[in-house]
Amino acid sequence: MTASETKETEEQDNSSPDSKSNNEKSWSFWTVFSSTFLTIFLAEMGDKTQLATLLISAQSQSPWVVFAGAAVALIATSLLGVLIGYWLARRLSPKTLDIAVALLLLIITGLLVGDVLNS
């Protein structure tokens, strides 16, 4: 077998349907975990959930019970989001999901701006 024939055989093996295409992203566990953690952590800082747990903790004098309740609630809402996201991802293309989320965020932004202007 010549060098060119070997190269052609390797290219055919690499182009099999089982191999990943160049367009697919390969996400490691730590990449997904750290990006998810940082996104959620930064998004939740100073939001109404954090302020509510702060007030409940101050009033109840039981910070660990408040922490446990808040943690379970956040886990439950995250689980719901993951399950719905997984279900949608299996039925819709990524482009369709991106467009739907963009439109939803534009609608929410419009409603919030409308509330501010009407106040």
N, C-alpha and C positions, 0 to 999 in steps of 0.2 A: 504494500500500500504506500502510495506516495504521500508527501507532506500535504499536498492540496486535497487529496482524497480524505486524509485524516481530519483536516480542518472542516471539510464539508460534512463529514459524519458527526463531528462534535456539534456543529451548528444545527444539524437536524435533530440531534438529541436534545439540545437546549431549547429548541422551538416546539417541543412536545406540548400538548394541551395541559399536562400536569404541572409544567414548570410555571413559575410566576412571570407575568409580563413586566416589562420595564415601567409601566404606568402604575402598577400596584405598589402601595406603600407597605413596607415591612415594619411593623410596630412591635418593639420589644415590650415586655411586661413593665419594666421600669419607666420607659417612655410614656406609656399610657397612664401608669399610676401617678407619676410625678406631674404630668400635664393636667390630669384630672384633679389631683389634690390642690395644685397651685391655683387653678381656675376657680374651683369651688371656694377655697379658703379666701382668696382675694375678693370674690363676689359677695361672700357672706359677711365680710368685715363691715361693721357699722350698719347693717341692715336691720329691718324691723324685728327679725327673729332674735338677733343678738341683743337688741335693746329690750325685747320682751323677757328674755331669760335673765338679763341683768336686773330688771325690776322684780320679777318673781323671786329671784334668789335673795334680793335685798329684803323683800317683804316676808318671805317664808322662814328665813334663818336656817334653811336646810339646803346649802349649796350643792351637796352631792346628789341629793334626790332630784333637784332641778336639773343638774347636769345629766343624770341618767334619763330623765324624761325627755329632755331636749335631744339627747343623742339618739334615743330610740325613734323619736319623731323624725329627725333628719335622715336616719337610716331608712325608715319606712318610705319617706317621700323620694329619697334617692333610688330606692328599689323600684318604686312605681315608675319613675322617669326612665330608668334603665330598661325595664320590661317593655314599656310603651315604645321607647326608641328602638329596641331590638325588633319588636313586632313591625314597626313602620319601615325599618331598614330592609327587612325581608320582602316587603311588598312594593316599595317605591325606590326609584333610582336616587343616588346621592344628589344629582342635579335638581330633581323634583323636590327633595327634602330641603335643599338650600333655598330654593325659590319660595317654598311654603313658609319656612322660618323667617325669611327676609320680609315677606308680605305681612306675616303675623306681627313681627316687631315694628314694622311701619304703621300698622293699624293701632297697636298699643301706644306708640309714640304720638300719633295723631290724637288719640283720645286723651292722653295726658296733657298735651299742649292745649287742647280744647278746654280741659278743666282749669288749667292755669289762666288762660285768657278770660274765661267766664267768671273767675273769682274776683 
